[in-house]
Amino acid sequence: MKNWKYPGENLTVPAPAAVASGDFVTVGAITGVAQGDAAAGEGIVIVRRGVFELPKIAAQAWTLGVKLYWDADNSVVTSTADSNLLIGAAAAVAADPSQTGLVLLDGVIR
């Protein structure tokens, strides 16, 4: 097909702030995990699909498949919707307490 450009699972975006490899990145409605380091405004490749170990609200347990959201105010993943951005689902059970959890990013823009 003539209009196809590229898959989009990895996407280069301007870093919204200083970013380290493995950081969760949001640019508008586009989300993903940084593939490397970048200063604010520099191009950074984010991976938009896959399972990643990300920081979570420690005092929260997750069940497999529960919807997960990005809490931008605290830079953690949570199972609490409120005004947080839906980013995917739990790829494994996460205990209360635990600092990280496995998150399935599906690459869907919400």
Jmol script that loads the backbone (N, CA, C; Angstrom):
load data "model"
ATOM      1  N   MET A   1       0.843  -1.174   0.000  1.00  0.00           N
ATOM      2  CA  MET A   1       0.000   0.000   0.000  1.00  0.00           C
ATOM      3  C   MET A   1       0.884   1.232   0.000  1.00  0.00           C
ATOM      4  N   LYS A   2       0.516   2.212  -0.758  1.00  0.00           N
ATOM      5  CA  LYS A   2       1.347   3.394  -0.985  1.00  0.00           C
ATOM      6  C   LYS A   2       1.475   4.308   0.225  1.00  0.00           C
ATOM      7  N   ASN A   3       0.474   4.362   1.080  1.00  0.00           N
ATOM      8  CA  ASN A   3       0.486   5.336   2.172  1.00  0.00           C
ATOM      9  C   ASN A   3       1.075   4.799   3.476  1.00  0.00           C
ATOM     10  N   TRP A   4       1.468   3.525   3.540  1.00  0.00           N
ATOM     11  CA  TRP A   4       2.072   2.958   4.748  1.00  0.00           C
ATOM     12  C   TRP A   4       3.453   3.562   4.956  1.00  0.00           C
ATOM     13  N   LYS A   5       3.778   3.951   6.189  1.00  0.00           N
ATOM     14  CA  LYS A   5       5.066   4.584   6.490  1.00  0.00           C
ATOM     15  C   LYS A   5       5.971   3.708   7.362  1.00  0.00           C
ATOM     16  N   TYR A   6       5.482   3.261   8.536  1.00  0.00           N
ATOM     17  CA  TYR A   6       6.264   2.418   9.437  1.00  0.00           C
ATOM     18  C   TYR A   6       5.339   1.864  10.513  1.00  0.00           C
ATOM     19  N   PRO A   7       5.769   0.796  11.241  1.00  0.00           N
ATOM     20  CA  PRO A   7       4.884   0.134  12.206  1.00  0.00           C
ATOM     21  C   PRO A   7       4.408   1.031  13.357  1.00  0.00           C
ATOM     22  N   GLY A   8       5.254   1.869  13.913  1.00  0.00           N
ATOM     23  CA  GLY A   8       4.838   2.761  14.993  1.00  0.00           C
ATOM     24  C   GLY A   8       4.961   2.181  16.386  1.00  0.00           C
ATOM     25  N   GLU A   9       5.464   0.953  16.515  1.00  0.00           N
ATOM     26  CA  GLU A   9       5.651   0.392  17.855  1.00  0.00           C
ATOM     27  C   GLU A   9       6.780   1.096  18.588  1.00  0.00           C
ATOM     28  N   ASN A  10       7.795   1.527  17.837  1.00  0.00           N
ATOM     29  CA  ASN A  10       8.856   2.381  18.353  1.00  0.00           C
ATOM     30  C   ASN A  10       8.697   3.713  17.642  1.00  0.00           C
ATOM     31  N   LEU A  11       8.671   4.777  18.423  1.00  0.00           N
ATOM     32  CA  LEU A  11       8.385   6.086  17.855  1.00  0.00           C
ATOM     33  C   LEU A  11       9.333   7.113  18.446  1.00  0.00           C
ATOM     34  N   THR A  12       9.903   7.968  17.605  1.00  0.00           N
ATOM     35  CA  THR A  12      10.759   9.038  18.099  1.00  0.00           C
ATOM     36  C   THR A  12       9.902  10.265  18.388  1.00  0.00           C
ATOM     37  N   VAL A  13      10.009  10.758  19.634  1.00  0.00           N
ATOM     38  CA  VAL A  13       9.249  11.929  20.074  1.00  0.00           C
ATOM     39  C   VAL A  13      10.220  12.882  20.776  1.00  0.00           C
ATOM     40  N   PRO A  14       9.859  14.158  20.900  1.00  0.00           N
ATOM     41  CA  PRO A  14      10.709  15.054  21.693  1.00  0.00           C
ATOM     42  C   PRO A  14      10.539  14.736  23.177  1.00  0.00           C
ATOM     43  N   ALA A  15      11.637  14.591  23.878  1.00  0.00           N
ATOM     44  CA  ALA A  15      11.574  14.303  25.315  1.00  0.00           C
ATOM     45  C   ALA A  15      10.898  15.466  26.036  1.00  0.00           C
ATOM     46  N   PRO A  16       9.836  15.199  26.820  1.00  0.00           N
ATOM     47  CA  PRO A  16       9.130  16.275  27.506  1.00  0.00           C
ATOM     48  C   PRO A  16       9.922  16.879  28.668  1.00  0.00           C
ATOM     49  N   ALA A  17      10.933  16.155  29.128  1.00  0.00           N
ATOM     50  CA  ALA A  17      11.829  16.570  30.213  1.00  0.00           C
ATOM     51  C   ALA A  17      13.063  15.687  30.070  1.00  0.00           C
ATOM     52  N   ALA A  18      14.023  15.814  30.960  1.00  0.00           N
ATOM     53  CA  ALA A  18      15.160  14.895  30.936  1.00  0.00           C
ATOM     54  C   ALA A  18      14.628  13.481  31.148  1.00  0.00           C
ATOM     55  N   VAL A  19      15.067  12.551  30.308  1.00  0.00           N
ATOM     56  CA  VAL A  19      14.551  11.189  30.324  1.00  0.00           C
ATOM     57  C   VAL A  19      15.719  10.220  30.422  1.00  0.00           C
ATOM     58  N   ALA A  20      15.574   9.187  31.254  1.00  0.00           N
ATOM     59  CA  ALA A  20      16.568   8.117  31.354  1.00  0.00           C
ATOM     60  C   ALA A  20      15.999   6.853  30.725  1.00  0.00           C
ATOM     61  N   SER A  21      16.865   6.009  30.240  1.00  0.00           N
ATOM     62  CA  SER A  21      16.446   4.745  29.658  1.00  0.00           C
ATOM     63  C   SER A  21      15.540   3.996  30.643  1.00  0.00           C
ATOM     64  N   GLY A  22      14.390   3.544  30.165  1.00  0.00           N
ATOM     65  CA  GLY A  22      13.455   2.815  31.015  1.00  0.00           C
ATOM     66  C   GLY A  22      12.376   3.675  31.649  1.00  0.00           C
ATOM     67  N   ASP A  23      12.503   5.005  31.527  1.00  0.00           N
ATOM     68  CA  ASP A  23      11.473   5.900  32.075  1.00  0.00           C
ATOM     69  C   ASP A  23      10.193   5.789  31.248  1.00  0.00           C
ATOM     70  N   PHE A  24       9.059   5.946  31.912  1.00  0.00           N
ATOM     71  CA  PHE A  24       7.788   6.024  31.213  1.00  0.00           C
ATOM     72  C   PHE A  24       7.637   7.452  30.691  1.00  0.00           C
ATOM     73  N   VAL A  25       7.244   7.590  29.429  1.00  0.00           N
ATOM     74  CA  VAL A  25       7.173   8.894  28.771  1.00  0.00           C
ATOM     75  C   VAL A  25       5.771   9.117  28.222  1.00  0.00           C
ATOM     76  N   THR A  26       5.249  10.329  28.432  1.00  0.00           N
ATOM     77  CA  THR A  26       3.985  10.712  27.808  1.00  0.00           C
ATOM     78  C   THR A  26       4.196  12.009  27.044  1.00  0.00           C
ATOM     79  N   VAL A  27       3.705  12.027  25.814  1.00  0.00           N
ATOM     80  CA  VAL A  27       3.700  13.227  24.985  1.00  0.00           C
ATOM     81  C   VAL A  27       2.286  13.330  24.437  1.00  0.00           C
ATOM     82  N   GLY A  28       1.484  14.189  25.053  1.00  0.00           N
ATOM     83  CA  GLY A  28       0.068  14.237  24.707  1.00  0.00           C
ATOM     84  C   GLY A  28      -0.566  12.901  25.043  1.00  0.00           C
ATOM     85  N   ALA A  29      -1.210  12.269  24.071  1.00  0.00           N
ATOM     86  CA  ALA A  29      -1.847  10.972  24.280  1.00  0.00           C
ATOM     87  C   ALA A  29      -0.929   9.809  23.913  1.00  0.00           C
ATOM     88  N   ILE A  30       0.294  10.089  23.468  1.00  0.00           N
ATOM     89  CA  ILE A  30       1.239   9.039  23.091  1.00  0.00           C
ATOM     90  C   ILE A  30       2.056   8.652  24.318  1.00  0.00           C
ATOM     91  N   THR A  31       2.135   7.338  24.590  1.00  0.00           N
ATOM     92  CA  THR A  31       2.872   6.860  25.753  1.00  0.00           C
ATOM     93  C   THR A  31       3.816   5.739  25.351  1.00  0.00           C
ATOM     94  N   GLY A  32       4.871   5.567  26.149  1.00  0.00           N
ATOM     95  CA  GLY A  32       5.808   4.471  25.920  1.00  0.00           C
ATOM     96  C   GLY A  32       6.956   4.536  26.902  1.00  0.00           C
ATOM     97  N   VAL A  33       7.890   3.617  26.734  1.00  0.00           N
ATOM     98  CA  VAL A  33       9.050   3.526  27.607  1.00  0.00           C
ATOM     99  C   VAL A  33      10.285   3.947  26.823  1.00  0.00           C
ATOM    100  N   ALA A  34      11.078   4.833  27.428  1.00  0.00           N
ATOM    101  CA  ALA A  34      12.266   5.373  26.767  1.00  0.00           C
ATOM    102  C   ALA A  34      13.294   4.285  26.503  1.00  0.00           C
ATOM    103  N   GLN A  35      13.785   4.256  25.275  1.00  0.00           N
ATOM    104  CA  GLN A  35      14.794   3.281  24.885  1.00  0.00           C
ATOM    105  C   GLN A  35      16.195   3.733  25.292  1.00  0.00           C
ATOM    106  N   GLY A  36      16.378   5.017  25.527  1.00  0.00           N
ATOM    107  CA  GLY A  36      17.684   5.559  25.917  1.00  0.00           C
ATOM    108  C   GLY A  36      17.512   6.810  26.743  1.00  0.00           C
ATOM    109  N   ASP A  37      18.586   7.555  26.885  1.00  0.00           N
ATOM    110  CA  ASP A  37      18.580   8.801  27.648  1.00  0.00           C
ATOM    111  C   ASP A  37      18.423   9.979  26.691  1.00  0.00           C
ATOM    112  N   ALA A  38      17.829  11.065  27.171  1.00  0.00           N
ATOM    113  CA  ALA A  38      17.708  12.281  26.361  1.00  0.00           C
ATOM    114  C   ALA A  38      17.476  13.478  27.269  1.00  0.00           C
ATOM    115  N   ALA A  39      17.973  14.617  26.848  1.00  0.00           N
ATOM    116  CA  ALA A  39      17.685  15.877  27.526  1.00  0.00           C
ATOM    117  C   ALA A  39      16.331  16.381  27.032  1.00  0.00           C
ATOM    118  N   ALA A  40      15.736  17.283  27.781  1.00  0.00           N
ATOM    119  CA  ALA A  40      14.445  17.861  27.395  1.00  0.00           C
ATOM    120  C   ALA A  40      14.525  18.416  25.980  1.00  0.00           C
ATOM    121  N   GLY A  41      13.552  18.070  25.147  1.00  0.00           N
ATOM    122  CA  GLY A  41      13.481  18.569  23.786  1.00  0.00           C
ATOM    123  C   GLY A  41      14.225  17.731  22.764  1.00  0.00           C
ATOM    124  N   GLU A  42      15.137  16.891  23.199  1.00  0.00           N
ATOM    125  CA  GLU A  42      15.850  16.014  22.268  1.00  0.00           C
ATOM    126  C   GLU A  42      14.930  14.884  21.813  1.00  0.00           C
ATOM    127  N   GLY A  43      15.233  14.318  20.663  1.00  0.00           N
ATOM    128  CA  GLY A  43      14.475  13.173  20.192  1.00  0.00           C
ATOM    129  C   GLY A  43      14.780  11.949  21.038  1.00  0.00           C
ATOM    130  N   ILE A  44      13.738  11.221  21.423  1.00  0.00           N
ATOM    131  CA  ILE A  44      13.893   9.990  22.198  1.00  0.00           C
ATOM    132  C   ILE A  44      12.995   8.929  21.582  1.00  0.00           C
ATOM    133  N   VAL A  45      13.541   7.728  21.422  1.00  0.00           N
ATOM    134  CA  VAL A  45      12.737   6.620  20.922  1.00  0.00           C
ATOM    135  C   VAL A  45      11.996   6.007  22.102  1.00  0.00           C
ATOM    136  N   ILE A  46      10.672   5.914  21.962  1.00  0.00           N
ATOM    137  CA  ILE A  46       9.878   5.235  22.991  1.00  0.00           C
ATOM    138  C   ILE A  46       9.307   3.953  22.390  1.00  0.00           C
ATOM    139  N   VAL A  47       9.229   2.925  23.231  1.00  0.00           N
ATOM    140  CA  VAL A  47       8.655   1.644  22.845  1.00  0.00           C
ATOM    141  C   VAL A  47       7.230   1.635  23.368  1.00  0.00           C
ATOM    142  N   ARG A  48       6.263   1.475  22.469  1.00  0.00           N
ATOM    143  CA  ARG A  48       4.860   1.648  22.809  1.00  0.00           C
ATOM    144  C   ARG A  48       4.125   0.348  23.127  1.00  0.00           C
ATOM    145  N   ARG A  49       4.730  -0.812  22.846  1.00  0.00           N
ATOM    146  CA  ARG A  49       4.073  -2.095  23.093  1.00  0.00           C
ATOM    147  C   ARG A  49       5.037  -3.057  23.745  1.00  0.00           C
ATOM    148  N   GLY A  50       4.506  -3.863  24.659  1.00  0.00           N
ATOM    149  CA  GLY A  50       5.314  -4.884  25.318  1.00  0.00           C
ATOM    150  C   GLY A  50       5.066  -4.877  26.814  1.00  0.00           C
ATOM    151  N   VAL A  51       5.792  -5.735  27.524  1.00  0.00           N
ATOM    152  CA  VAL A  51       5.674  -5.826  28.979  1.00  0.00           C
ATOM    153  C   VAL A  51       6.903  -5.182  29.598  1.00  0.00           C
ATOM    154  N   PHE A  52       6.661  -4.259  30.519  1.00  0.00           N
ATOM    155  CA  PHE A  52       7.732  -3.498  31.161  1.00  0.00           C
ATOM    156  C   PHE A  52       7.546  -3.519  32.672  1.00  0.00           C
ATOM    157  N   GLU A  53       8.668  -3.547  33.412  1.00  0.00           N
ATOM    158  CA  GLU A  53       8.627  -3.382  34.861  1.00  0.00           C
ATOM    159  C   GLU A  53       8.687  -1.887  35.135  1.00  0.00           C
ATOM    160  N   LEU A  54       7.609  -1.364  35.734  1.00  0.00           N
ATOM    161  CA  LEU A  54       7.493   0.077  35.968  1.00  0.00           C
ATOM    162  C   LEU A  54       7.213   0.356  37.433  1.00  0.00           C
ATOM    163  N   PRO A  55       7.547   1.576  37.891  1.00  0.00           N
ATOM    164  CA  PRO A  55       7.264   1.939  39.283  1.00  0.00           C
ATOM    165  C   PRO A  55       5.759   2.009  39.518  1.00  0.00           C
ATOM    166  N   LYS A  56       5.333   1.527  40.692  1.00  0.00           N
ATOM    167  CA  LYS A  56       3.913   1.523  41.026  1.00  0.00           C
ATOM    168  C   LYS A  56       3.698   2.126  42.403  1.00  0.00           C
ATOM    169  N   ILE A  57       2.455   2.408  42.709  1.00  0.00           N
ATOM    170  CA  ILE A  57       2.113   2.815  44.072  1.00  0.00           C
ATOM    171  C   ILE A  57       2.384   1.610  44.962  1.00  0.00           C
ATOM    172  N   ALA A  58       3.297   1.759  45.905  1.00  0.00           N
ATOM    173  CA  ALA A  58       3.758   0.620  46.705  1.00  0.00           C
ATOM    174  C   ALA A  58       2.626  -0.055  47.474  1.00  0.00           C
ATOM    175  N   ALA A  59       1.738   0.722  48.055  1.00  0.00           N
ATOM    176  CA  ALA A  59       0.681   0.180  48.914  1.00  0.00           C
ATOM    177  C   ALA A  59      -0.559  -0.188  48.105  1.00  0.00           C
ATOM    178  N   GLN A  60      -0.350  -0.867  46.989  1.00  0.00           N
ATOM    179  CA  GLN A  60      -1.466  -1.244  46.126  1.00  0.00           C
ATOM    180  C   GLN A  60      -1.170  -2.628  45.550  1.00  0.00           C
ATOM    181  N   ALA A  61      -2.152  -3.532  45.639  1.00  0.00           N
ATOM    182  CA  ALA A  61      -2.006  -4.855  45.037  1.00  0.00           C
ATOM    183  C   ALA A  61      -2.697  -4.864  43.682  1.00  0.00           C
ATOM    184  N   TRP A  62      -2.107  -5.586  42.724  1.00  0.00           N
ATOM    185  CA  TRP A  62      -2.715  -5.720  41.407  1.00  0.00           C
ATOM    186  C   TRP A  62      -3.028  -7.182  41.149  1.00  0.00           C
ATOM    187  N   THR A  63      -4.139  -7.426  40.488  1.00  0.00           N
ATOM    188  CA  THR A  63      -4.453  -8.754  39.998  1.00  0.00           C
ATOM    189  C   THR A  63      -4.100  -8.811  38.516  1.00  0.00           C
ATOM    190  N   LEU A  64      -3.869  -9.997  38.015  1.00  0.00           N
ATOM    191  CA  LEU A  64      -3.547 -10.163  36.602  1.00  0.00           C
ATOM    192  C   LEU A  64      -4.663  -9.593  35.735  1.00  0.00           C
ATOM    193  N   GLY A  65      -4.307  -8.738  34.808  1.00  0.00           N
ATOM    194  CA  GLY A  65      -5.271  -8.190  33.862  1.00  0.00           C
ATOM    195  C   GLY A  65      -5.997  -6.937  34.295  1.00  0.00           C
ATOM    196  N   VAL A  66      -5.771  -6.462  35.526  1.00  0.00           N
ATOM    197  CA  VAL A  66      -6.444  -5.247  35.975  1.00  0.00           C
ATOM    198  C   VAL A  66      -5.968  -4.064  35.121  1.00  0.00           C
ATOM    199  N   LYS A  67      -6.873  -3.155  34.794  1.00  0.00           N
ATOM    200  CA  LYS A  67      -6.506  -1.965  34.033  1.00  0.00           C
ATOM    201  C   LYS A  67      -5.565  -1.100  34.868  1.00  0.00           C
ATOM    202  N   LEU A  68      -4.563  -0.525  34.183  1.00  0.00           N
ATOM    203  CA  LEU A  68      -3.576   0.303  34.866  1.00  0.00           C
ATOM    204  C   LEU A  68      -3.499   1.684  34.227  1.00  0.00           C
ATOM    205  N   TYR A  69      -3.166   2.653  35.059  1.00  0.00           N
ATOM    206  CA  TYR A  69      -3.191   4.065  34.681  1.00  0.00           C
ATOM    207  C   TYR A  69      -1.878   4.723  35.076  1.00  0.00           C
ATOM    208  N   TRP A  70      -1.492   5.777  34.355  1.00  0.00           N
ATOM    209  CA  TRP A  70      -0.306   6.556  34.693  1.00  0.00           C
ATOM    210  C   TRP A  70      -0.712   7.732  35.556  1.00  0.00           C
ATOM    211  N   ASP A  71      -0.155   7.791  36.760  1.00  0.00           N
ATOM    212  CA  ASP A  71      -0.357   8.903  37.688  1.00  0.00           C
ATOM    213  C   ASP A  71       0.798   9.879  37.458  1.00  0.00           C
ATOM    214  N   ALA A  72       0.578  10.872  36.607  1.00  0.00           N
ATOM    215  CA  ALA A  72       1.632  11.816  36.223  1.00  0.00           C
ATOM    216  C   ALA A  72       2.112  12.661  37.398  1.00  0.00           C
ATOM    217  N   ASP A  73       1.235  12.939  38.354  1.00  0.00           N
ATOM    218  CA  ASP A  73       1.624  13.761  39.508  1.00  0.00           C
ATOM    219  C   ASP A  73       2.689  13.074  40.354  1.00  0.00           C
ATOM    220  N   ASN A  74       2.617  11.733  40.449  1.00  0.00           N
ATOM    221  CA  ASN A  74       3.543  10.981  41.289  1.00  0.00           C
ATOM    222  C   ASN A  74       4.510  10.107  40.486  1.00  0.00           C
ATOM    223  N   SER A  75       4.389  10.119  39.170  1.00  0.00           N
ATOM    224  CA  SER A  75       5.241   9.329  38.264  1.00  0.00           C
ATOM    225  C   SER A  75       5.250   7.841  38.604  1.00  0.00           C
ATOM    226  N   VAL A  76       4.039   7.298  38.789  1.00  0.00           N
ATOM    227  CA  VAL A  76       3.879   5.874  39.086  1.00  0.00           C
ATOM    228  C   VAL A  76       2.651   5.332  38.355  1.00  0.00           C
ATOM    229  N   VAL A  77       2.621   4.017  38.234  1.00  0.00           N
ATOM    230  CA  VAL A  77       1.464   3.332  37.681  1.00  0.00           C
ATOM    231  C   VAL A  77       0.528   2.983  38.828  1.00  0.00           C
ATOM    232  N   THR A  78      -0.768   3.069  38.567  1.00  0.00           N
ATOM    233  CA  THR A  78      -1.782   2.800  39.583  1.00  0.00           C
ATOM    234  C   THR A  78      -2.968   2.075  38.951  1.00  0.00           C
ATOM    235  N   SER A  79      -3.728   1.393  39.785  1.00  0.00           N
ATOM    236  CA  SER A  79      -4.971   0.771  39.308  1.00  0.00           C
ATOM    237  C   SER A  79      -6.164   1.691  39.557  1.00  0.00           C
ATOM    238  N   THR A  80      -5.903   2.892  40.053  1.00  0.00           N
ATOM    239  CA  THR A  80      -6.950   3.879  40.322  1.00  0.00           C
ATOM    240  C   THR A  80      -7.137   4.771  39.103  1.00  0.00           C
ATOM    241  N   ALA A  81      -8.341   4.788  38.551  1.00  0.00           N
ATOM    242  CA  ALA A  81      -8.612   5.549  37.323  1.00  0.00           C
ATOM    243  C   ALA A  81      -8.553   7.050  37.569  1.00  0.00           C
ATOM    244  N   ASP A  82      -9.427   7.581  38.440  1.00  0.00           N
ATOM    245  CA  ASP A  82      -9.542   9.022  38.684  1.00  0.00           C
ATOM    246  C   ASP A  82      -9.315   9.799  37.387  1.00  0.00           C
ATOM    247  N   SER A  83      -8.393  10.756  37.405  1.00  0.00           N
ATOM    248  CA  SER A  83      -8.084  11.541  36.202  1.00  0.00           C
ATOM    249  C   SER A  83      -6.799  11.041  35.542  1.00  0.00           C
ATOM    250  N   ASN A  84      -6.359   9.836  35.906  1.00  0.00           N
ATOM    251  CA  ASN A  84      -5.124   9.266  35.372  1.00  0.00           C
ATOM    252  C   ASN A  84      -5.345   8.697  33.972  1.00  0.00           C
ATOM    253  N   LEU A  85      -4.265   8.563  33.205  1.00  0.00           N
ATOM    254  CA  LEU A  85      -4.298   8.113  31.816  1.00  0.00           C
ATOM    255  C   LEU A  85      -4.205   6.586  31.750  1.00  0.00           C
ATOM    256  N   LEU A  86      -5.188   5.925  31.145  1.00  0.00           N
ATOM    257  CA  LEU A  86      -5.165   4.477  30.954  1.00  0.00           C
ATOM    258  C   LEU A  86      -4.000   4.119  30.040  1.00  0.00           C
ATOM    259  N   ILE A  87      -3.116   3.203  30.509  1.00  0.00           N
ATOM    260  CA  ILE A  87      -1.948   2.854  29.701  1.00  0.00           C
ATOM    261  C   ILE A  87      -1.878   1.377  29.341  1.00  0.00           C
ATOM    262  N   GLY A  88      -2.610   0.506  30.034  1.00  0.00           N
ATOM    263  CA  GLY A  88      -2.528  -0.918  29.738  1.00  0.00           C
ATOM    264  C   GLY A  88      -3.123  -1.743  30.854  1.00  0.00           C
ATOM    265  N   ALA A  89      -2.514  -2.915  31.090  1.00  0.00           N
ATOM    266  CA  ALA A  89      -3.034  -3.854  32.090  1.00  0.00           C
ATOM    267  C   ALA A  89      -1.874  -4.540  32.805  1.00  0.00           C
ATOM    268  N   ALA A  90      -2.163  -5.079  33.981  1.00  0.00           N
ATOM    269  CA  ALA A  90      -1.152  -5.807  34.742  1.00  0.00           C
ATOM    270  C   ALA A  90      -0.843  -7.121  34.037  1.00  0.00           C
ATOM    271  N   ALA A  91       0.442  -7.364  33.779  1.00  0.00           N
ATOM    272  CA  ALA A  91       0.871  -8.593  33.118  1.00  0.00           C
ATOM    273  C   ALA A  91       1.158  -9.698  34.130  1.00  0.00           C
ATOM    274  N   ALA A  92       1.103  -9.352  35.408  1.00  0.00           N
ATOM    275  CA  ALA A  92       1.322 -10.308  36.495  1.00  0.00           C
ATOM    276  C   ALA A  92       0.734  -9.728  37.771  1.00  0.00           C
ATOM    277  N   VAL A  93       0.533 -10.581  38.746  1.00  0.00           N
ATOM    278  CA  VAL A  93       0.090 -10.133  40.062  1.00  0.00           C
ATOM    279  C   VAL A  93       1.201  -9.288  40.675  1.00  0.00           C
ATOM    280  N   ALA A  94       0.834  -8.201  41.353  1.00  0.00           N
ATOM    281  CA  ALA A  94       1.800  -7.366  42.077  1.00  0.00           C
ATOM    282  C   ALA A  94       1.334  -7.261  43.519  1.00  0.00           C
ATOM    283  N   ALA A  95       2.240  -7.490  44.444  1.00  0.00           N
ATOM    284  CA  ALA A  95       1.906  -7.514  45.865  1.00  0.00           C
ATOM    285  C   ALA A  95       1.806  -6.117  46.454  1.00  0.00           C
ATOM    286  N   ASP A  96       1.131  -6.037  47.585  1.00  0.00           N
ATOM    287  CA  ASP A  96       1.094  -4.854  48.432  1.00  0.00           C
ATOM    288  C   ASP A  96       1.872  -5.244  49.679  1.00  0.00           C
ATOM    289  N   PRO A  97       3.033  -4.674  49.940  1.00  0.00           N
ATOM    290  CA  PRO A  97       3.712  -3.611  49.217  1.00  0.00           C
ATOM    291  C   PRO A  97       4.688  -4.163  48.179  1.00  0.00           C
ATOM    292  N   SER A  98       4.887  -3.405  47.132  1.00  0.00           N
ATOM    293  CA  SER A  98       5.953  -3.642  46.145  1.00  0.00           C
ATOM    294  C   SER A  98       6.176  -2.330  45.396  1.00  0.00           C
ATOM    295  N   GLN A  99       7.397  -2.098  45.000  1.00  0.00           N
ATOM    296  CA  GLN A  99       7.773  -0.829  44.365  1.00  0.00           C
ATOM    297  C   GLN A  99       7.534  -0.822  42.861  1.00  0.00           C
ATOM    298  N   THR A 100       7.494  -2.019  42.247  1.00  0.00           N
ATOM    299  CA  THR A 100       7.331  -2.115  40.798  1.00  0.00           C
ATOM    300  C   THR A 100       6.315  -3.197  40.460  1.00  0.00           C
ATOM    301  N   GLY A 101       5.857  -3.163  39.217  1.00  0.00           N
ATOM    302  CA  GLY A 101       4.950  -4.187  38.724  1.00  0.00           C
ATOM    303  C   GLY A 101       5.138  -4.346  37.226  1.00  0.00           C
ATOM    304  N   LEU A 102       4.699  -5.495  36.701  1.00  0.00           N
ATOM    305  CA  LEU A 102       4.792  -5.748  35.270  1.00  0.00           C
ATOM    306  C   LEU A 102       3.558  -5.200  34.572  1.00  0.00           C
ATOM    307  N   VAL A 103       3.800  -4.337  33.590  1.00  0.00           N
ATOM    308  CA  VAL A 103       2.722  -3.636  32.894  1.00  0.00           C
ATOM    309  C   VAL A 103       2.757  -3.993  31.415  1.00  0.00           C
ATOM    310  N   LEU A 104       1.618  -4.418  30.883  1.00  0.00           N
ATOM    311  CA  LEU A 104       1.474  -4.672  29.458  1.00  0.00           C
ATOM    312  C   LEU A 104       0.995  -3.390  28.792  1.00  0.00           C
ATOM    313  N   LEU A 105       1.875  -2.798  27.976  1.00  0.00           N
ATOM    314  CA  LEU A 105       1.490  -1.646  27.164  1.00  0.00           C
ATOM    315  C   LEU A 105       1.021  -2.210  25.834  1.00  0.00           C
ATOM    316  N   ASP A 106      -0.166  -1.800  25.385  1.00  0.00           N
ATOM    317  CA  ASP A 106      -0.695  -2.359  24.134  1.00  0.00           C
ATOM    318  C   ASP A 106      -0.577  -1.411  22.953  1.00  0.00           C
ATOM    319  N   GLY A 107      -0.024  -0.216  23.173  1.00  0.00           N
ATOM    320  CA  GLY A 107       0.210   0.709  22.083  1.00  0.00           C
ATOM    321  C   GLY A 107      -1.020   1.469  21.611  1.00  0.00           C
ATOM    322  N   VAL A 108      -2.146   1.297  22.292  1.00  0.00           N
ATOM    323  CA  VAL A 108      -3.381   1.974  21.897  1.00  0.00           C
ATOM    324  C   VAL A 108      -3.397   3.393  22.466  1.00  0.00           C
ATOM    325  N   ILE A 109      -3.754   4.347  21.647  1.00  0.00           N
ATOM    326  CA  ILE A 109      -3.899   5.734  22.113  1.00  0.00           C
ATOM    327  C   ILE A 109      -5.306   5.895  22.640  1.00  0.00           C
ATOM    328  N   ARG A 110      -5.419   6.378  23.869  1.00  0.00           N
ATOM    329  CA  ARG A 110      -6.733   6.494  24.503  1.00  0.00           C
ATOM    330  C   ARG A 110      -7.101   7.931  24.652  1.00  0.00           C
TER     331      ARG A 110
END
end "model"
wireframe off; spacefill off
backbone 0.3
color backbone group
